[in-house]
Structures are given as structure tokens and as C-alpha cells.
């Protein structure tokens, strides 16, 4: 496995060098020190995943667009934290509760940034912790914007059958309303309200949430938290090229 990764990276480093826009396999073999038969095998696999492209006319090889896609995603995530942080700090000061930013992570969501409440009793979560997409307001907000087939797959895998229909309806309402709410789903005695953050192409990239002890959120306070989290999520989206 390690050898395969090393050979793959050796091929990619040659292809992305400034020496040529595209490489014939004979020269690629010379540059990498790999036998042509081995190169063919690796290149065929890499083409399947869009990591390498072969020009139809010359049969020369060049990097595929998957690398650009990966680069944009990584840049967006790194930039997202820097852009979101000031808005999260503002929100934490305004509502005096803990603020989290979660991103999709397969069938989970993952908090990548947080600003703690200034109050002594506050909600805390570990950054990088994976949380199932059916648990908590941020996760549900993310899942609500997934494709129908993905929603069905996640829901069927994570929830008992008798809860699935009501949960899917809850997701549809969350998407339409622009926010999701949860009570004690991950940690007893806590609640959260989350709003979506959109990037380029109006694609959801994260969920911004206010997390608080339930006793600090009486019914009359909830509309204010919803309005505040939606306002900041919209501001972050505007800064990163979203809606």
C-alpha cells in the first residue's frame, strides 16, 4: 500500500511540474523511473478517479481536474474558519451562548470551529468529533440539504424504521424554514439551533449553531436565537460567495 502511494505521488509530481503541459508515457517512465507496464496500470486507475487525463489526439498524460476540485474544497474549508470566526465571536457576545461551526463529514458532521459562551455554565464540544447526521441541529441542517437518495440512505442506516418518516418530514421543514432545532439529542439538558452556510454555487458547506443549556432558553427567547443564527449564517455565506 505504501509503495502504491509513493508511486502515485511520484507520477503526480512529474505531471504537475512546469516541464511539459502533457507527457508521453515513454518520457513519463524516464522521469519517474517506473517501468511502462507499471505506469500503464497506475495511470489507468488514476484516470478512473479523474486524477489523470489522457489527451485523445496525442495519448499524452496530464493532471485531471479532480485535483482542482480537491484544492477548491480544501481552500474553502480553510478559508471558511477564518471568515466565520469574527461572526461567531459577535454572535457569542450577542447571545452569550456557545457557537459552533460544523461541516459535512460523510454520514456525520464535524465541528471545526467554536467560540465559547462568556458565562460560567456553557456547552462545549470537541473539535473534530464526528456526530451522526441524525443527531443535533447542525447535523440535521446539513442533512436537510443533501440529495434525496443520500438522505434516505443515512436515515435508514441511523434510525429505526418507525422514526424515519417523521424525521424526513422534520428535515424538509428545516430546509424550508432555514433553521433546525434540537433538544437533548447529543447531550442531555442542552439545546441547539442551527442555520445553513452556503458557498459557491449555493451549495451548503457548513451549519452555524447556537448551543445552550435548555434552562436558559425559554419559549419566548427561541425566536431571537433563530433570528440571530440565521443572520450570521447569511453574513458568512455572503463573504464566501454563497447566497
C-alpha positions in Angstrom: 0.0 0.0 0.0 2.8 2.4 1.0 4.6 1.6 -2.3 1.5 2.3 -4.3 1.0 5.7 -2.7 4.7 6.6 -3.2 4.4 5.6 -6.9 1.2 7.6 -7.4 2.7 10.7 -5.8 5.9 10.3 -8.0 3.7 10.2 -11.1 1.6 13.2 -10.0 4.7 15.3 -9.1 6.0 14.8 -12.6 2.7 15.6 -14.2 2.2 18.9 -12.3 5.8 20.1 -12.9 6.3 23.0 -15.3 8.4 21.0 -17.8 5.5 19.9 -20.1 1.8 20.5 -20.3 1.3 16.8 -21.1 3.7 13.8 -21.0 4.1 10.8 -23.4 4.4 7.6 -21.5 8.0 7.0 -22.5 9.1 10.3 -21.1 7.0 9.8 -18.0 8.7 6.5 -17.5 12.1 8.1 -17.7 11.1 10.9 -15.3 9.6 8.6 -12.7 11.9 5.6 -13.1 8.9 3.3 -13.3 8.5 0.6 -16.0 6.0 1.4 -18.7 3.9 -1.7 -17.8 3.6 -0.4 -14.2 2.9 3.1 -15.4 0.0 1.9 -17.6 -1.5 0.1 -14.6 -1.3 3.1 -12.3 -2.4 5.6 -15.0 -5.5 3.6 -15.8 -6.6 3.6 -12.2 -5.9 7.3 -11.8 -7.9 8.1 -14.9 -10.9 6.3 -13.4 -10.9 8.7 -10.5 -10.2 11.8 -12.6 -6.7 12.2 -11.1 -5.1 11.9 -14.6 -6.4 12.7 -18.1 -5.2 11.4 -21.4 -5.3 13.6 -24.5 -7.3 11.9 -27.2 -5.1 13.0 -30.1 -1.6 12.6 -28.7 -2.3 10.0 -26.0 -0.2 12.1 -23.7 -1.0 12.3 -20.0 -1.7 15.4 -17.8 -3.2 16.0 -14.3 -7.0 15.6 -14.1 -9.5 18.1 -12.8 -10.1 16.1 -9.6 -7.0 17.8 -8.1 -8.5 21.2 -8.8 -11.8 20.1 -7.1 -9.9 18.9 -4.1 -7.9 22.1 -3.9 -11.0 24.3 -4.0 -12.7 22.2 -1.3 -9.7 22.4 1.0 -9.2 26.1 0.3 -12.9 26.7 1.1 -12.7 24.8 4.4 -9.6 26.6 5.5 -10.9 30.0 4.4 -14.3 29.2 6.0 -12.9 29.1 9.5 -11.1 32.4 9.1 -14.2 34.1 7.6 -16.6 32.6 10.1 -14.6 33.3 13.3 -15.4 37.1 13.6 -19.1 36.5 13.0 -19.1 33.6 15.6 -17.5 35.9 18.1 -20.1 38.6 17.5 -22.9 36.0 17.9 -21.4 34.6 21.1 -21.2 38.2 22.6 -24.8 39.0 21.5 -26.5 35.8 22.8 -24.0 34.8 25.5 -24.0 31.2 24.4 -21.5 28.8 22.7 -21.3 29.0 19.0 -20.2 26.1 16.7 -19.4 25.7 13.0 -20.0 22.1 11.7 -19.1 20.8 8.2 -20.2 17.6 6.4 -18.0 14.6 7.0 -19.6 11.7 5.1 -22.5 10.3 7.1 -21.5 12.6 10.0 -21.0 16.2 10.7 -17.9 17.6 12.4 -17.3 20.8 14.4 -14.3 22.7 13.0 -14.6 25.9 15.0 -16.1 27.1 18.2 -16.5 30.2 20.4 -17.4 29.5 24.0 -20.0 31.3 25.9 -18.8 34.0 28.3 -21.0 32.6 31.0 -19.8 30.0 33.6 -22.3 27.4 32.6 -21.8 26.7 28.9 -21.9 24.0 26.3 -18.6 22.5 25.0 -17.9 20.0 22.2 -14.6 18.6 21.0 -13.5 20.0 17.6 -13.1 17.2 15.1 -15.6 14.9 16.8 -17.8 13.1 14.3 -21.5 13.4 15.0 -24.1 11.3 13.1 -26.2 13.4 10.7 -29.4 12.4 12.5 -28.3 13.9 15.8 -28.3 17.6 16.7 -29.4 20.7 15.0 -26.2 21.3 13.0 -26.2 17.7 11.7 -29.8 17.9 10.7 -29.3 21.2 8.9 -26.5 19.7 6.9 -28.5 16.5 6.1 -31.6 18.6 5.1 -29.6 20.0 2.1 -28.4 16.6 0.9 -29.9 14.8 -2.1 -33.0 12.7 -1.5 -31.1 9.5 -2.1 -28.4 10.4 0.4 -31.0 11.4 3.0 -32.8 8.1 2.6 -29.5 6.2 2.9 -28.4 8.0 6.1 -31.8 7.9 7.7 -32.3 4.2 7.0 -28.9 3.4 8.4 -29.1 5.6 11.5 -32.7 5.5 12.7 -35.3 2.7 13.4 -37.9 2.4 10.7 -40.8 3.8 12.9 -38.9 7.1 13.3 -37.8 7.6 9.7 -40.9 9.2 8.1 -41.3 11.8 10.8 -37.6 12.6 10.7 -37.6 13.1 6.9 -40.5 15.5 7.3 -38.6 17.3 10.0 -35.7 17.7 7.6 -38.0 19.1 4.9 -39.4 21.7 7.3 -35.9 22.6 8.5 -34.7 23.2 4.9 -37.8 25.3 4.1 -37.6 27.4 7.3 -33.9 27.9 7.1 -33.1 26.6 10.6 -33.1 23.4 12.7 -33.7 22.9 16.4 -32.7 20.0 18.7 -33.3 19.3 22.4 -31.0 16.9 24.3 -30.2 14.8 21.3 -26.5 14.6 21.9 -26.2 15.9 25.5 -29.0 15.8 28.0 -30.1 19.2 29.2 -28.9 21.1 26.2 -30.4 22.5 23.0 -29.2 23.9 19.7 -30.5 26.0 16.9 -28.6 25.9 13.6 -28.7 27.7 10.2 -27.1 26.7 6.9 -23.9 28.3 5.4 -23.7 28.3 1.6 -20.6 28.5 -0.6 -20.1 28.9 -4.3 -23.0 27.5 -6.4 -25.3 27.9 -3.5 -24.0 24.6 -2.1 -24.2 24.0 1.6 -20.7 24.0 3.2 -21.5 24.2 6.9 -24.0 24.8 9.6 -23.7 27.5 12.2 -25.3 26.8 15.6 -26.0 28.3 19.0 -25.7 25.7 21.7 -27.2 26.4 25.2 -28.4 24.8 28.3 -32.2 24.3 28.0 -33.0 26.2 31.2 -31.6 29.4 29.5 -33.9 29.1 26.5 -37.5 29.7 27.5 -40.0 29.6 24.7 -40.1 33.4 24.4 -36.3 33.5 23.8 -36.2 31.0 21.0 -37.3 33.3 18.1 -34.4 35.7 19.0 -31.8 32.9 18.8 -33.3 31.7 15.4 -33.1 35.2 14.0 -29.6 35.8 15.2 -28.1 32.5 13.9 -29.8 32.9 10.6 -28.5 36.5 10.3 -24.8 35.4 11.0 -25.0 32.4 8.8 -26.2 34.6 5.9 -23.4 37.0 6.5 -20.8 34.2 6.4 -22.3 32.8 3.2 -22.1 36.2 1.6 -18.4 36.5 2.4 -17.5 33.1 0.9 -19.5 33.6 -2.3 -22.8 31.9 -1.3 -26.3 33.1 -1.4 
